[in-house]
Amino acid sequence: MRFAGNVIWFVCGGAVIALMWLFGALLAAATIVGLPLARAAVEMAKLSASPFGKDVVHVRELDGKGTTAVTALTGTIGFVINIIWACTFGVGLFLGYLLAGVINCIFIITIPFGLQSFKLAGLSFWPVGRRVVPIELANEARKRNAQEKLDKMRGTSVAAQ
């Protein structure tokens, strides 16, 4: 299903949307201030080209880094850029993908495409600090993080076992 869904998605507009996001990434990369947006636009292009079998996760879910001075600073900068993005382009893109998702969900056969549009809506509204990864990797990262939090709550650690 993933392959067929991605092929249909790509042919029916995903390629054009991905190219538009890559063009936006080039424009954002032309300035130093826009570099975080350029990275986010590349992630949007990856998801726009082939969304089936992929999920969006926060970068901290993947790298497992806790709160340090560097992660706090980059997180704060990313938050500010996301606020600016959400107040400008993010709302329009979010509403566009949301509308596409609702239209796709009208017919039973296009519901999977509607669900992918909803996934793109979420990423387009708040893109900085998010990564597009295979679903299996996202699930494993979430499982690992949940286990670490549970171990912390119980007062145990992996090293103690």
N, C-alpha and C positions, 0 to 999 in steps of 0.2 A: 504494500500500500504506500509506503514512504516514497519509493522510487516513482511509481505512477503518479502519485499526488504532486511530487516535486516537478516532474516533467510537465504535467498539465499546468501547474502554477507558473512555471518558468515561461512556457509558450504563451500563456494567456495574460501576460503582463508583468510577471516577476522579473524578467530580464530588463525591461525598461525601467522599472522601479529601482532595481539594483544599480543600474548605470546612473540613474539620477542621484542616488545616494553616494556613489563613488565620485561623481562630479562635485557634489556638495563637500565631500571629504577633501578633495583637492583645493577647493576654495577656502575651506577652513584651515587647511594646513599652510596656506600662503601666509598666515599670520601666526605669530608665536602664541598669542592669546587663544587662537582657535584650535590648537593642537588637541586638547581633550575632546572637542567636538568632532575633530577629524577621526579620532579613534572610534568614537561612538557612531559616526556615520559609516565607517567600514563595518562595524558590527551590524548595523541596520542593513547594509548591502548584503552581507552574508545571509541574514535571515530573510531578506526580501527575495533573494534568488532561489532559495530552497528551504522553506520553513518546516517541512515535515521531517520529524525525527530529531529536531533541535529544540533546545530550551534556553531560556535566558536566566542567568544567575549573576549575582553580585560578585565582583572580583574577589572580595574577602572570603566568600564561600569556597572559592577555588584555591587560593593560596594559603589559607589557614593562618595567616598572620593575625596576631592580636592587635590591640591598640598600642601603638608606639607613637613617638613624635612624628615620624614620617607618615605613617598611615593616617594619623589624625589630621595632619596638614593637607595631605592629598584628598582625604575625605571631605574636609571643609571646602577646599577649592572646588571639588567636584559638585558638592551640594550647591554652592553659589552659582556655578555654571548651569546646573540643572534648573535652578529657579529662573535664571534669565532665559534659558531655552524654553521652559514650560510657559513662561509668560509671553513669548514671542511666537516661535514656530511650533512649539510642542502642542499647543491647544488645537491649532488647525490640523496638524497631522493626526493627532489623537482622534478628533472628530471625524476626519476623513476615513481612517481605518475602522472606526467604530461604525460608521454608516455602511461601509463595505461589508463589515461582518454581519450587520443586521440584514442587509439585502441578501447576502449569501445564505443566511440561515432560513430564508423563506422556503426554500425547496430542500427536501430531505437529502437529495444527492449532493448538494453543495454545502451542507453543514460543516464538513471537515475544513472547507476553505474559509468559512465564516469564523471558525475557531482559530485558524491561523491569522486571520485579520485581527481578531481580538488580541492575540499574542503580539502582533506588530504594533497595535495601538498602545499597549502598555510600554513597550520599549521606546516608541517614538515620543512619548510624553516625558520620560525620565531616563535618557539614554546613557549619561556619563557614569562610568563605574560598572557597567553591565557587560557581560560577555556572552556570546552565543556559542553553545557547546552541544554535543550530542546528548540526547535525553539520558542515556546510561551514565555518562559522566556527571551530569547534573544531579541525578538521583544518588550516585555514590558520594558526591561531595556533601550533599544534604544529610545523607545517612551518617557520614563520618563526623560532621559538625554536631549532629544531634547526639551521637554517642559521646563525644567529648563533653558536651553540656551536661548530659546525664551523669557521666563520671564525676564531673565537677560538683554537681548537686549531691551526689552520694558520698563525696569525699574520697573517691577512689581514682586511680589513674591507670593508664595502660601499662606504665613502667612497674607499678606495684603488683601487677598480676603475674 
